[in-house]
Amino acid sequence: MSFLGLDIGTGGCKAVVFSESGKELAASYREYPLIRPYPGWAELDSNDVIQKCFEVIREVNAMMEDPVQAMCISSQGEAFTPIDRHGNILNNAMVSSDTRAQNLSVSWSRSFGEEKIYQITGHTPHPLFTLYKILWLKENKPTTWSDTFQFLCFEDLFQYKVGIEPHISWPLAGRTMMFDVINHQWNSEILDALKLSPSQLARPVASGDVAGYIELSIAQTLGFKNRIMVVAGGHDQTCAALGAGVTKSGVCMYATGTVECFCPMLETSSFTDELRKNNLCCYDFAIKGKYTTVAYSLTGGNILRWMRDELGHEEVLNAQQTSQNAYSLLLDQMPDEPTDLLVLPYFSSTGTPYFDTKAKGAIIGLQLTTQKAEITKALLEGVALEMKLNLQLMEESGMVIDSFIATGGGTRNKRWTQLKADVLNKAIVTRNVKEAGCYGAAMLAASAFTNQSVEALINRNSIDSEVTVPDPGKAGIYEVKFNKYKQLYPLLKQFWKE
């Protein structure tokens, strides 16, 4: 038996097939462009995204001798797609880093009640959430609003496109800011304020519940050999944390994707004033009955992509000529020691704790002797220092983080992982799973198909491949640097005020 995990991310989608024992059997990836027509806007062509999802599924199925029995989706949060009664897509999907609804997020939340919305949804206001993006569409594209039959996130949009009644997992529903994370239903008071009906949204179900089946006639067009069970997955961060092996409290995922993110597992929900003050949310984890928070920087691995695209032309050309990876070439050139530069990494506004959509990035300390390799390392140091700030706030809020498990593309480079360990001054475990989001989703599918607990499957298959411990000397330097870093945002935010 084999099981497919589909990860629908911001920069691309990937399909990976695993055996029940966790062995990777086939993988495929497609990148798609982020559309930025105006400052503050960030969109995806939803038709393109779904077509690329179909492509990667066909590609992995073509590699398989052992047919896939069930699949599950790990989905980026917040982005939604409006469709009409015939399934036509009416607008591009606004992704997390799209901040056009900033003013609406402030005014609407103030009117509704910020503390009330936090107690319902576990989230504090920010224009990244689906609620405010839908509100922007209603006020700025009234024809699209009136023509919309359903608003679907990418997990449920995929289900719709393969003939299944759309179901949305509790963790992904939680990222819309319209979902009651305690009673696990769309909140009627929020929907009434939007003039939105629950029927216009997908049906919420727990991660691991069966959403439906892709009938054989449709499944065959995707290269499946049989009728396919589709299982509810979750927000990509929760699926990746599950896949990494976060199945108990005290363990936290450190993910590097487009967004840099911490995601622990919490035994119970928590809605404290300290958490709310630091914009630390609380919503469902990918294990039914458990909760999580996410601390994140919206500038994460995308800062290295910016470096590659804007300043890494030599490395890109070299990579093409030598069949190497341009990212690896950039990372391998980094100096061993901490840099003298200090970077505020808000290249796409902030995440937690500030939720400042007007923030800008800064590189401080440049000289004529500064080399490109130093800038590369300083950019990654800046992101790691931002995550250290989030870790400090999580611990001050009462959370206990005993260990980190690293996931995402960044884990493939040991120097990058070592940099993170040195900055955090904590050991980082790297597991034998390359694609944790797909793996977590695939194990949810395997759990539903075989009636085994997903925790048992994950724990049975998890093997620590490497533990990266901090270098005491470098950790000391970064501690001094961290104290300087914490002064940057209060000092510089005055320069981007309107």
Secondary structure as GFF3:
##gff-version 3
##sequence-region A 1 498
A	DSSP	beta_strand	2	8	.	.	.	ID=ss1
A	DSSP	beta_strand	12	19	.	.	.	ID=ss2
A	DSSP	beta_strand	24	31	.	.	.	ID=ss3
A	DSSP	beta_strand	43	44	.	.	.	ID=ss4
A	DSSP	alpha_helix	46	63	.	.	.	ID=ss5
A	DSSP	beta_strand	68	75	.	.	.	ID=ss6
A	DSSP	beta_strand	80	83	.	.	.	ID=ss7
A	DSSP	beta_strand	93	94	.	.	.	ID=ss8
A	DSSP	alpha_helix	102	112	.	.	.	ID=ss9
A	DSSP	alpha_helix	114	121	.	.	.	ID=ss10
A	DSSP	alpha_helix	130	140	.	.	.	ID=ss11
A	DSSP	alpha_helix	142	147	.	.	.	ID=ss12
A	DSSP	beta_strand	150	153	.	.	.	ID=ss13
A	DSSP	alpha_helix	154	161	.	.	.	ID=ss14
A	DSSP	beta_strand	167	169	.	.	.	ID=ss15
A	DSSP	alpha_helix	170	174	.	.	.	ID=ss16
A	DSSP	beta_strand	179	180	.	.	.	ID=ss17
A	DSSP	beta_strand	185	186	.	.	.	ID=ss18
A	DSSP	alpha_helix	188	194	.	.	.	ID=ss19
A	DSSP	three_ten_helix	198	200	.	.	.	ID=ss20
A	DSSP	beta_strand	203	205	.	.	.	ID=ss21
A	DSSP	beta_strand	210	214	.	.	.	ID=ss22
A	DSSP	alpha_helix	216	221	.	.	.	ID=ss23
A	DSSP	beta_strand	228	235	.	.	.	ID=ss24
A	DSSP	alpha_helix	236	244	.	.	.	ID=ss25
A	DSSP	beta_strand	251	256	.	.	.	ID=ss26
A	DSSP	beta_strand	260	264	.	.	.	ID=ss27
A	DSSP	alpha_helix	273	277	.	.	.	ID=ss28
A	DSSP	beta_strand	283	284	.	.	.	ID=ss29
A	DSSP	beta_strand	291	292	.	.	.	ID=ss30
A	DSSP	beta_strand	295	297	.	.	.	ID=ss31
A	DSSP	alpha_helix	302	311	.	.	.	ID=ss32
A	DSSP	alpha_helix	313	322	.	.	.	ID=ss33
A	DSSP	alpha_helix	326	332	.	.	.	ID=ss34
A	DSSP	beta_strand	342	344	.	.	.	ID=ss35
A	DSSP	beta_strand	362	364	.	.	.	ID=ss36
A	DSSP	alpha_helix	372	396	.	.	.	ID=ss37
A	DSSP	beta_strand	403	408	.	.	.	ID=ss38
A	DSSP	three_ten_helix	409	412	.	.	.	ID=ss39
A	DSSP	alpha_helix	414	424	.	.	.	ID=ss40
A	DSSP	beta_strand	428	431	.	.	.	ID=ss41
A	DSSP	alpha_helix	436	450	.	.	.	ID=ss42
A	DSSP	alpha_helix	454	461	.	.	.	ID=ss43
A	DSSP	beta_strand	464	468	.	.	.	ID=ss44
A	DSSP	alpha_helix	472	492	.	.	.	ID=ss45
A	DSSP	three_ten_helix	493	496	.	.	.	ID=ss46
###
